[in-house]
Amino acid sequence: MAHLRFEYLERNNTYKITNRKKEYLGYLKYYKSWKCWIFVPMYDCIFSADCMQEIIDYTKELTKVK
């Protein structure tokens, strides 16, 4: 079951992450030095293991495409 929503923001090549209530949680961006997508959370956000796994899985899919 998806807890998170990922919205691509073309102007800065990032993915905004929100929860079901549309609360902003952080974003994904491509980190050129590491050649992979990274997660940048909002300050003081907490995540369950399920939510963290969703973020991990999404970044893996993005890395396959890049």
Protein Blocks (a to p, Z undefined) as FASTA:
>chain_A
ZZbdcdddfklopacdddfkopafbdcdddfklopacddddehiacdfklmmmmmmmmmm
mmmmZZ
